[in-house]
Amino acid sequence: MRQLKLVAVMLAVLVFAACAGEQKKADRDVIIVPERDPIIEIEAQRNEKLFNQSEKEMLESMDLPDITYQYDSIRPPDYSYEFLDKLANILKTHPNMKLIIEGNTDIVGDKDYNYWLGASRAAAMKSYLVSRGVQADRIRIHSYGADRPLTLDTSKEGRMTNRRVHFVLTTREWQSLY
């Protein structure tokens, strides 16, 4: 009887030791995700700074803000028009400058729809700039759909950070870019 109790105790110790080892292994395999991806705040601060640039500062830095969109929208947000007017002035007064407009989406929706949505957002920006006197052949649009996220955060704020139009000013000839 005593041997049976000893065997039972030893078996229990082995089982608990094995479980503890498995728990430590499981803890190592867990990816700890921050509550909020810091890139969301970094991008918000970057965009705020860039929206407040003068036309001269935009030309010097060649760094332009991204325009973020509401879910499933292709209409440029109201806050974007002041920036777009500055951008149109830059392009009209500097005929050597060209613009690439890149449309991006969040991960919601299928791939084909997201490519269409990104292209539609970029096209809406191009249409507005052309309506302000910029020559259409100096603007190229491209859609990346959900392929180039800034963050993998799937929260509401994370998805909105990825729903954006990105602008690239360039002096290169189109033939060297496309």
DOMARVO-951120 format. One line per 3 residues: their letters; for each residue x, y, z of N, C-alpha, C, O. Coordinates in pm, 1 decimal. Layout:
N
A> X/Y/Z/X/Y/Z/X/Y/Z/X/Y/Z  ...
This chain:
178
MRQ> 82.3/-119.1/0.0/0.0/0.0/0.0/86.8/125.6/0.0/60.3/223.5/-69.8  192.0/117.8/81.9/282.1/232.5/90.7/350.9/256.6/-43.7/371.1/370.9/-84.6  386.3/148.3/-111.1/450.5/160.4/-242.3/353.6/222.2/-343.2/393.5/301.8/-428.3
LKL> 227.6/185.2/-332.9/126.9/239.7/-423.0/112.5/390.3/-403.3/101.5/464.7/-500.8  112.4/436.0/-278.2/104.6/579.0/-250.3/228.4/651.6/-303.8/217.9/760.4/-360.5  343.9/591.1/-285.4/468.7/650.9/-333.9/468.8/661.8/-486.1/510.9/763.5/-541.3
VAV> 422.5/558.7/-552.6/413.5/561.3/-699.1/314.1/668.0/-743.8/339.5/740.2/-840.2  201.9/678.1/-674.8/100.7/778.0/-709.7/154.9/919.6/-692.6/130.9/1005.8/-777.0  228.0/944.0/-583.9/286.7/1075.6/-558.9/390.1/1107.8/-666.8/392.0/1218.7/-720.2
MLA> 475.6/1011.1/-698.7/578.0/1033.5/-802.2/513.8/1059.7/-937.8/559.7/1145.5/-1013.3  408.6/986.4/-968.3/337.3/1006.9/-1094.5/275.0/1146.2/-1098.7/280.0/1213.5/-1201.7  216.7/1189.3/-987.9/157.1/1323.5/-981.7/263.4/1431.2/-1000.0/239.9/1530.0/-1069.5
VLV> 380.3/1413.2/-938.2/489.5/1510.1/-952.3/533.5/1518.2/-1097.4/555.3/1627.6/-1149.4  546.7/1405.4/-1162.7/587.2/1403.8/-1304.1/484.1/1472.7/-1393.5/520.3/1548.4/-1483.6  357.8/1446.8/-1368.9/251.4/1509.5/-1448.9/254.5/1660.8/-1431.6/248.6/1734.3/-1530.2
FAA> 263.5/1707.9/-1308.0/266.8/1852.1/-1283.2/391.4/1916.8/-1343.2/385.0/2027.4/-1397.0  503.8/1847.9/-1333.9/628.6/1900.9/-1391.3/617.1/1912.3/-1543.3/662.1/2010.6/-1602.3  556.9/1811.6/-1605.8/539.3/1814.4/-1751.5/446.2/1927.7/-1792.0/471.9/1997.3/-1890.2
CAG> 338.9/1946.6/-1717.3/245.2/2055.6/-1747.9/311.6/2191.5/-1732.2/289.8/2281.8/-1812.9  392.4/2205.6/-1628.4/461.3/2332.9/-1606.0/556.8/2361.5/-1721.0/567.0/2475.7/-1765.8  626.8/2259.5/-1769.4/717.0/2277.2/-1884.0/641.4/2317.3/-2009.2/686.8/2403.1/-2084.9
EQK> 527.0/2256.1/-2031.2/444.6/2291.2/-2147.6/393.7/2434.1/-2136.2/387.0/2504.3/-2237.1  357.4/2479.4/-2016.4/308.3/2616.1/-1997.2/418.0/2716.1/-2028.3/392.9/2818.1/-2092.6  542.2/2687.2/-1982.0/652.7/2778.2/-2011.1/675.9/2787.4/-2160.8/701.3/2895.9/-2213.1
KAD> 667.4/2673.5/-2231.1/684.2/2672.8/-2377.3/572.3/2754.4/-2442.3/597.7/2832.9/-2533.6  448.4/2735.8/-2395.4/335.7/2809.9/-2451.4/352.5/2959.7/-2428.3/319.7/3039.6/-2516.0  403.7/2999.1/-2310.8/426.3/3140.2/-2282.9/527.8/3200.5/-2379.7/514.3/3316.3/-2419.3
RDV> 627.8/3124.0/-2417.4/728.2/3174.0/-2511.8/669.2/3193.4/-2650.6/714.5/3280.4/-2724.9  569.0/3114.2/-2686.9/510.6/3119.2/-2820.5/406.8/3230.4/-2836.2/365.4/3261.0/-2948.0  365.0/3290.6/-2725.9/262.8/3394.7/-2731.0/325.9/3525.3/-2778.2/427.7/3569.3/-2724.9
IIV> 263.9/3586.3/-2878.8/308.4/3716.5/-2927.6/232.2/3822.4/-2849.9/109.1/3824.2/-2849.3  305.5/3909.2/-2785.4/242.4/4015.5/-2707.7/222.2/4135.3/-2799.1/317.9/4192.9/-2850.9  97.0/4171.3/-2817.7/62.2/4283.1/-2903.8/31.5/4402.2/-2815.5/-47.1/4390.8/-2721.5
PER> 93.2/4518.2/-2844.5/62.0/4635.3/-2762.8/-85.6/4670.5/-2776.2/-150.0/4636.8/-2875.5  -137.7/4738.4/-2675.4/-278.9/4774.5/-2678.9/-311.8/4856.5/-2802.7/-419.1/4841.3/-2861.1  -220.9/4942.3/-2842.3/-241.1/5023.9/-2961.0/-105.7/5036.7/-3029.5/-5.9/5070.0/-2965.7
DPI> -103.1/5010.5/-3158.3/21.6/5018.4/-3233.5/71.3/5163.0/-3231.1/-3.6/5253.5/-3268.2  194.2/5186.9/-3189.1/246.8/5323.9/-3181.6/249.1/5395.0/-3316.8/248.3/5518.1/-3321.1  251.8/5320.4/-3426.6/256.0/5383.3/-3559.2/130.3/5467.7/-3584.6/134.5/5563.8/-3661.4
IEI> 19.8/5432.0/-3520.6/-104.4/5508.2/-3539.0/-83.8/5652.0/-3491.9/-117.9/5746.3/-3563.3  -28.6/5668.9/-3372.7/-4.2/5802.9/-3318.9/107.9/5873.6/-3394.3/100.6/5994.2/-3417.9  211.1/5799.2/-3432.1/322.7/5858.0/-3507.5/272.6/5913.7/-3640.6/308.4/6025.2/-3678.5
EAQ> 190.6/5837.2/-3711.0/136.4/5883.9/-3839.4/42.4/6002.7/-3821.2/42.8/6095.0/-3902.7  -37.4/6001.1/-3715.8/-128.3/6113.7/-3689.9/-48.3/6241.6/-3666.0/-82.9/6347.3/-3718.9  57.5/6232.4/-3587.3/141.6/6349.5/-3560.1/214.5/6394.3/-3686.7/224.8/6514.1/-3712.9
RNE> 264.5/6299.8/-3764.5/333.6/6331.1/-3889.9/238.7/6405.6/-3985.0/275.2/6508.0/-4042.8  118.1/6353.3/-3999.9/21.9/6417.1/-4090.1/-17.6/6556.5/-4042.7/-30.9/6648.3/-4123.6  -36.2/6572.4/-3913.2/-71.6/6704.5/-3859.9/37.7/6805.9/-3892.4/9.4/6917.8/-3935.3
KLF> 162.4/6765.4/-3871.5/276.0/6853.9/-3901.7/280.1/6887.8/-4051.1/299.3/7003.4/-4088.9  262.0/6786.5/-4134.5/271.6/6808.2/-4279.6/154.0/6888.6/-4334.4/171.0/6963.5/-4430.6  35.4/6874.9/-4275.6/-78.9/6954.8/-4319.9/-55.4/7102.8/-4294.4/-109.6/7187.2/-4365.7
NQS> 24.2/7134.8/-4194.4/48.9/7274.3/-4158.9/166.1/7336.2/-4234.5/202.0/7451.1/-4208.8  225.5/7262.8/-4326.1/335.7/7316.9/-4405.8/285.2/7423.0/-4503.4/172.1/7416.9/-4551.6  371.2/7519.4/-4531.0/342.3/7613.6/-4638.8/377.1/7545.4/-4771.2/437.9/7438.3/-4772.8
EKE> 338.5/7607.7/-4880.2/374.4/7552.4/-5011.9/526.3/7544.1/-5026.4/578.8/7446.7/-5080.3  596.1/7646.2/-4978.2/742.5/7646.9/-4986.0/802.2/7529.4/-4908.5/893.3/7462.2/-4956.7  750.0/7505.4/-4788.1/799.1/7394.0/-4707.2/770.2/7259.2/-4773.6/851.6/7167.1/-4766.6
MLE> 654.1/7248.4/-4838.0/621.8/7124.5/-4909.2/722.3/7097.9/-5020.6/768.0/6985.1/-5039.3  755.9/7204.0/-5094.5/852.7/7190.2/-5204.1/991.0/7153.4/-5152.3/1059.9/7070.1/-5211.2  1031.3/7215.3/-5042.6/1163.8/7187.8/-4986.4/1173.7/7045.8/-4930.5/1274.3/6977.8/-4950.8
SMD> 1070.0/7001.5/-4860.7/1075.4/6869.5/-4796.5/1035.0/6756.9/-4891.5/1080.2/6643.3/-4876.8  950.8/6788.6/-4987.8/893.0/6688.5/-5078.8/818.6/6580.2/-4999.5/795.8/6470.3/-5050.0  781.7/6611.6/-4876.9/710.6/6518.7/-4789.5/569.0/6571.3/-4770.7/548.9/6680.4/-4717.4
LPD> 472.0/6493.5/-4814.6/333.0/6537.2/-4812.6/251.2/6450.1/-4717.8/284.5/6333.6/-4696.2  144.3/6506.2/-4661.2/61.7/6426.3/-4570.3/-21.9/6323.8/-4646.2/-50.6/6340.2/-4764.7  -59.7/6219.1/-4576.2/-156.0/6123.7/-4629.7/-295.5/6174.1/-4596.4/-316.0/6242.4/-4496.1
ITY> -390.2/6139.7/-4681.3/-530.7/6172.1/-4654.7/-598.9/6041.7/-4616.3/-596.6/5945.4/-4693.0  -659.8/6037.8/-4497.9/-727.9/5916.4/-4453.4/-877.1/5926.0/-4484.1/-934.4/6034.9/-4489.7  -937.1/5811.9/-4503.4/-1076.5/5802.3/-4546.9/-1163.7/5731.6/-4445.6/-1116.6/5650.6/-4365.8
QYD> -1291.7/5763.7/-4450.3/-1391.0/5688.4/-4375.0/-1408.5/5552.2/-4442.8/-1372.7/5535.2/-4559.3  -1462.1/5458.5/-4371.3/-1483.5/5324.3/-4422.8/-1567.3/5327.0/-4550.7/-1673.4/5389.2/-4556.0  -1517.5/5258.7/-4652.5/-1588.3/5235.2/-4778.8/-1622.1/5363.5/-4855.4/-1714.8/5363.7/-4936.4
SIR> -1549.7/5470.4/-4831.5/-1577.2/5598.9/-4896.3/-1471.8/5628.7/-5002.7/-1353.9/5597.2/-4986.8  -1517.7/5690.4/-5111.7/-1424.1/5739.9/-5212.3/-1426.9/5892.9/-5219.4/-1348.7/5953.6/-5292.5  -1516.9/5954.1/-5143.5/-1527.7/6100.6/-5142.4/-1413.5/6158.7/-5059.3/-1393.7/6118.9/-4944.5
PPD> -1337.4/6254.0/-5117.6/-1230.2/6315.6/-5037.6/-1287.7/6380.5/-4911.3/-1389.3/6449.7/-4918.1  -1224.1/6358.6/-4797.8/-1274.8/6419.2/-4674.6/-1266.0/6571.4/-4679.6/-1177.8/6626.6/-4745.3  -1356.0/6638.0/-4611.4/-1362.1/6784.2/-4614.1/-1229.3/6848.8/-4575.0/-1191.2/6951.2/-4631.8
YSY> -1159.2/6790.2/-4479.2/-1034.8/6851.2/-4432.3/-924.5/6850.7/-4538.0/-825.6/6922.4/-4522.9  -938.8/6772.4/-4643.9/-831.4/6756.0/-4742.4/-822.9/6870.3/-4843.8/-718.6/6887.8/-4907.0  -928.8/6947.7/-4860.8/-931.6/7044.7/-4970.7/-829.5/7157.1/-4956.4/-773.8/7202.0/-5056.5
EFL> -804.1/7203.0/-4835.4/-704.5/7308.6/-4816.4/-566.2/7259.6/-4861.7/-493.6/7331.4/-4930.4  -531.1/7137.5/-4822.7/-404.4/7078.5/-4866.1/-402.4/7059.2/-5017.8/-303.1/7091.7/-5082.9  -509.8/7007.4/-5073.7/-514.5/6983.6/-5219.0/-500.5/7114.1/-5297.5/-439.4/7115.6/-5404.4
DKL> -556.2/7222.6/-5245.9/-540.4/7352.3/-5312.6/-394.2/7396.9/-5311.3/-344.7/7448.3/-5411.5  -324.2/7377.7/-5198.3/-180.6/7409.7/-5192.9/-103.2/7324.2/-5293.0/-15.3/7373.6/-5363.6  -136.5/7197.5/-5297.9/-69.3/7105.2/-5388.9/-94.3/7144.6/-5534.3/-2.9/7138.9/-5616.6
ANI> -215.4/7183.9/-5566.0/-246.5/7228.8/-5701.9/-163.3/7352.3/-5737.3/-111.7/7362.0/-5848.7  -149.8/7446.4/-5644.0/-68.5/7565.7/-5668.9/77.3/7529.5/-5695.9/140.4/7586.1/-5785.2  130.2/7435.4/-5618.8/268.5/7391.4/-5639.7/284.3/7334.2/-5780.6/377.7/7369.4/-5852.7
LKT> 193.3/7246.7/-5818.5/203.9/7181.6/-5949.1/184.1/7281.3/-6064.2/247.8/7268.1/-6168.7  98.0/7379.1/-6046.1/75.8/7478.5/-6152.2/194.7/7572.5/-6167.5/225.2/7616.1/-6278.5  261.5/7603.9/-6058.2/372.5/7700.0/-6065.3/508.4/7633.4/-6086.5/608.4/7702.7/-6105.2
HPN> 513.3/7502.7/-6084.1/638.5/7428.0/-6106.6/613.5/7320.6/-6212.4/586.8/7205.2/-6179.0  622.2/7358.3/-6338.7/586.4/7264.6/-6446.2/675.8/7140.8/-6455.1/640.6/7044.4/-6523.0  790.3/7142.2/-6388.0/877.0/7024.0/-6388.6/832.3/6918.1/-6287.2/880.4/6804.8/-6290.9
MKL> 741.5/6954.0/-6197.8/695.0/6861.7/-6094.1/583.2/6772.4/-6147.6/498.0/6814.5/-6225.8  587.6/6647.5/-6101.8/482.5/6550.4/-6131.7/436.0/6490.6/-5999.4/501.0/6506.6/-5896.1  323.5/6422.0/-6004.4/265.3/6369.0/-5882.2/219.2/6225.3/-5903.7/154.6/6193.0/-6003.4
IIE> 254.1/6140.5/-5808.2/202.3/6003.6/-5803.8/106.9/5997.1/-5685.1/141.8/6036.3/-5573.7  -12.4/5947.8/-5709.8/-113.2/5934.5/-5604.5/-139.8/5785.8/-5584.9/-180.6/5715.9/-5677.6  -115.9/5738.4/-5462.1/-129.1/5596.3/-5430.6/-248.0/5574.1/-5338.2/-252.5/5628.0/-5227.6
GNT> -344.2/5494.6/-5383.7/-461.2/5463.1/-5303.0/-441.0/5335.2/-5224.3/-393.5/5235.0/-5277.7  -477.6/5339.0/-5096.5/-463.0/5224.9/-5006.4/-592.9/5202.7/-4930.2/-671.1/5295.7/-4910.5  -615.1/5078.7/-4887.6/-736.3/5045.4/-4812.3/-699.3/4968.5/-4686.5/-583.4/4932.9/-4665.1
DIV> -800.3/4943.7/-4603.8/-778.8/4853.6/-4490.4/-802.4/4710.4/-4538.3/-818.3/4686.9/-4658.1  -804.8/4615.4/-4446.1/-814.8/4474.5/-4484.4/-957.7/4425.6/-4501.7/-979.1/4310.8/-4540.6  -1055.3/4510.0/-4473.8/-1195.1/4469.6/-4486.1/-1232.8/4467.7/-4634.3/-1204.8/4563.3/-4706.6
GDK> -1295.4/4360.6/-4679.1/-1337.1/4348.7/-4818.9/-1245.0/4256.5/-4896.1/-1134.7/4224.5/-4851.7  -1292.4/4213.9/-5013.4/-1207.8/4123.3/-5091.6/-1103.5/4201.3/-5170.5/-1112.1/4323.3/-5184.7  -1005.8/4128.7/-5221.2/-888.5/4189.5/-5284.3/-925.9/4277.3/-5404.1/-877.9/4390.1/-5415.3
DYN> -1010.8/4226.7/-5493.1/-1049.8/4303.6/-5611.9/-1121.4/4432.0/-5574.5/-1094.4/4537.4/-5632.0  -1213.0/4423.8/-5478.0/-1284.8/4543.1/-5434.6/-1189.5/4645.4/-5374.0/-1201.8/4765.0/-5400.6  -1094.8/4599.7/-5292.9/-1000.4/4692.2/-5230.3/-910.3/4759.4/-5334.1/-876.2/4876.7/-5318.9
YWL> -871.3/4686.7/-5439.6/-794.2/4750.9/-5546.6/-878.7/4858.3/-5615.9/-830.0/4967.6/-5644.9  -1003.8/4826.3/-5641.6/-1093.5/4925.1/-5703.4/-1110.3/5045.8/-5612.6/-1104.0/5159.8/-5658.7  -1131.7/5021.3/-5482.8/-1152.9/5129.8/-5386.7/-1029.5/5220.1/-5377.3/-1042.6/5342.5/-5376.3
GAS> -910.2/5160.7/-5370.5/-787.0/5239.7/-5366.2/-770.3/5323.7/-5492.1/-732.3/5440.6/-5484.6  -798.8/5264.2/-5608.2/-789.1/5337.9/-5735.0/-891.9/5449.8/-5741.4/-862.9/5558.2/-5792.1  -1010.2/5424.6/-5690.9/-1115.8/5527.2/-5692.0/-1080.6/5645.0/-5602.0/-1107.7/5760.0/-5636.3
RAA> -1021.1/5616.8/-5488.4/-977.9/5724.7/-5399.2/-868.9/5809.7/-5465.3/-873.1/5932.7/-5459.8  -771.9/5743.3/-5527.2/-664.9/5816.2/-5596.1/-721.8/5896.5/-5712.9/-681.4/6010.5/-5735.7  -815.5/5837.0/-5786.8/-876.4/5906.2/-5900.7/-955.8/6028.8/-5855.7/-957.2/6130.5/-5925.0
AMK> -1021.7/6019.6/-5740.4/-1096.4/6135.4/-5688.4/-1000.8/6250.1/-5657.2/-1032.8/6365.9/-5683.7  -885.1/6219.6/-5601.7/-784.7/6323.0/-5573.1/-733.3/6383.8/-5703.9/-719.6/6505.6/-5715.1  -705.2/6299.4/-5801.5/-656.8/6348.7/-5930.9/-762.6/6437.5/-5995.0/-730.6/6544.6/-6046.6
SYL> -886.3/6394.9/-5992.3/-995.3/6472.6/-6051.6/-1004.0/6611.6/-5988.2/-1021.2/6711.0/-6058.8  -992.1/6618.9/-5856.4/-998.2/6748.3/-5789.0/-881.5/6836.7/-5832.8/-901.3/6954.7/-5862.0  -760.4/6781.4/-5837.9/-643.2/6860.3/-5878.1/-656.4/6909.2/-6022.3/-619.4/7022.6/-6052.6
VSR> -708.2/6825.7/-6110.2/-729.5/6865.7/-6250.1/-833.7/6977.3/-6256.3/-820.7/7069.6/-6336.7  -937.2/6969.4/-6171.7/-1039.4/7075.4/-6169.2/-980.9/7208.5/-6122.0/-1039.8/7314.0/-6145.5  -866.0/7203.6/-6056.0/-797.8/7323.9/-6008.4/-689.3/7370.8/-6106.2/-611.5/7460.5/-6074.0
GVQ> -684.3/7310.5/-6224.8/-594.1/7359.4/-6328.9/-465.8/7281.5/-6349.1/-381.3/7322.8/-6428.5  -448.5/7169.8/-6279.6/-328.5/7087.6/-6298.7/-349.5/6999.2/-6421.3/-456.9/6941.8/-6439.1  -247.2/6988.2/-6505.6/-257.6/6903.6/-6624.9/-266.4/6757.1/-6584.3/-185.7/6708.9/-6504.8
ADR> -364.1/6687.5/-6638.7/-389.4/6548.4/-6601.9/-271.0/6457.2/-6631.9/-247.8/6360.3/-6559.6  -195.9/6486.9/-6737.8/-85.0/6397.6/-6774.7/35.6/6409.8/-6680.4/132.9/6336.0/-6695.7  30.6/6500.6/-6584.8/137.9/6514.8/-6486.0/105.9/6440.6/-6356.1/181.6/6447.3/-6259.3
IRI> -6.4/6370.5/-6355.5/-49.3/6297.3/-6236.4/-73.9/6151.4/-6274.2/-146.5/6122.2/-6369.2  -13.4/6061.9/-6199.8/-36.2/5918.3/-6217.7/-99.4/5864.9/-6090.4/-67.1/5908.2/-5979.8  -190.3/5770.0/-6108.5/-252.3/5706.4/-5992.4/-217.7/5558.0/-5991.2/-194.2/5496.2/-6095.1
HSY> -215.4/5503.8/-5871.6/-190.3/5361.1/-5854.3/-264.4/5313.9/-5729.4/-272.3/5385.5/-5629.6  -318.3/5193.0/-5736.8/-385.3/5135.9/-5620.4/-303.9/5018.9/-5566.5/-258.5/4932.2/-5641.2  -287.0/5019.2/-5435.6/-223.9/4906.4/-5367.9/-326.3/4824.1/-5289.8/-291.2/4722.9/-5229.1
GAD> -452.4/4866.6/-5291.2/-551.9/4794.5/-5212.8/-506.5/4785.7/-5068.1/-468.5/4886.1/-5007.8  -510.5/4664.8/-5012.5/-468.4/4643.2/-4873.5/-325.8/4589.7/-4864.1/-283.9/4544.3/-4757.6  -250.3/4594.4/-4974.9/-117.1/4532.1/-4979.6/-6.9/4608.6/-4907.3/97.7/4550.7/-4878.2
RPL> -26.7/4736.0/-4877.5/77.8/4815.5/-4811.5/25.3/4883.1/-4685.1/16.1/5005.8/-4679.6  -8.6/4805.0/-4585.1/-58.7/4867.0/-4462.0/53.0/4938.0/-4385.8/168.2/4894.9/-4388.4  18.2/5045.8/-4318.8/113.0/5112.1/-4229.0/117.6/5041.3/-4095.1/219.8/5043.8/-4026.6
TLD> 7.1/4978.2/-4057.6/-2.6/4908.6/-3929.8/-80.3/4778.8/-3947.4/-165.2/4767.9/-4036.0  -51.2/4681.8/-3863.6/-127.0/4556.6/-3862.3/-234.5/4559.0/-3754.8/-303.9/4459.5/-3733.7  -248.5/4672.4/-3686.7/-349.5/4691.7/-3583.3/-487.1/4688.9/-3650.8/-513.6/4768.1/-3741.2
TSK> -573.7/4598.2/-3607.2/-705.0/4584.6/-3669.6/-814.4/4661.3/-3596.3/-932.8/4642.5/-3624.2  -775.2/4747.9/-3502.3/-873.5/4831.5/-3433.8/-929.6/4933.3/-3533.1/-879.7/4946.9/-3644.7  -1032.5/5003.4/-3491.3/-1093.0/5106.6/-3576.3/-987.8/5209.5/-3619.1/-982.4/5248.0/-3735.9
EGR> -905.1/5253.6/-3525.2/-802.0/5353.3/-3555.3/-694.0/5295.5/-3646.6/-643.7/5364.6/-3735.2  -658.9/5170.0/-3625.0/-558.8/5105.3/-3709.2/-606.1/5091.4/-3853.0/-531.2/5118.4/-3946.9  -730.8/5049.0/-3869.5/-785.1/5036.4/-4006.2/-794.2/5172.9/-4074.2/-767.8/5184.2/-4193.9
MTN> -831.6/5277.5/-3998.2/-840.7/5411.3/-4058.0/-702.4/5461.8/-4099.5/-690.2/5530.0/-4201.3  -599.8/5429.8/-4023.6/-462.9/5468.3/-4059.6/-425.0/5408.5/-4194.6/-353.5/5471.6/-4272.4  -472.0/5288.6/-4222.5/-440.2/5222.2/-4349.2/-527.1/5269.1/-4465.7/-487.5/5254.2/-4581.3
RRV> -644.0/5325.2/-4437.7/-732.5/5376.7/-4544.8/-684.8/5516.2/-4581.9/-728.7/5615.4/-4523.8  -595.8/5522.8/-4677.8/-531.6/5651.0/-4704.7/-494.1/5664.0/-4851.8/-486.9/5566.7/-4926.9  -470.7/5789.1/-4888.2/-409.7/5820.8/-5017.3/-275.2/5884.1/-4984.6/-266.0/5975.7/-4902.9
HFV> -172.4/5833.9/-5049.3/-35.5/5880.9/-5028.1/9.6/5955.2/-5153.4/-19.4/5912.4/-5265.2  79.9/6065.6/-5135.0/124.7/6150.3/-5245.4/276.8/6149.4/-5255.2/346.7/6156.1/-5154.1  327.1/6141.0/-5378.1/471.3/6145.5/-5401.4/497.6/6250.3/-5509.4/457.3/6233.9/-5624.6
LTT> 565.4/6357.4/-5470.8/609.2/6457.6/-5568.2/740.0/6409.8/-5630.9/826.4/6355.5/-5562.0  753.8/6430.0/-5760.9/876.4/6388.2/-5827.6/907.4/6481.1/-5945.0/818.7/6545.4/-6001.1  1034.4/6485.9/-5979.6/1076.2/6559.2/-6100.5/1122.4/6461.9/-6207.8/1162.5/6503.7/-6316.5
REW> 1117.3/6334.1/-6178.9/1160.7/6232.3/-6274.8/1064.4/6222.4/-6391.4/945.7/6252.2/-6378.6  1116.3/6181.0/-6503.5/1031.3/6158.5/-6621.2/951.6/6031.2/-6601.6/999.7/5936.5/-6539.4  829.9/6028.1/-6654.2/746.6/5910.3/-6637.1/811.4/5783.8/-6691.7/794.8/5675.9/-6634.8
QSL> 885.0/5796.5/-6801.3/946.5/5678.4/-6861.7/1043.4/5611.2/-6763.9/1061.9/5489.6/-6770.5  1104.7/5686.7/-6674.7/1198.4/5626.8/-6579.8/1127.4/5570.6/-6457.8/1188.4/5500.4/-6377.1  998.3/5601.0/-6443.7/922.0/5551.9/-6329.2/833.3/5433.1/-6366.6/815.0/5341.7/-6286.2
Y> 778.5/5434.1/-6487.9/683.0/5329.4/-6526.5/730.1/5256.8/-6650.2/662.6/5165.3/-6697.5
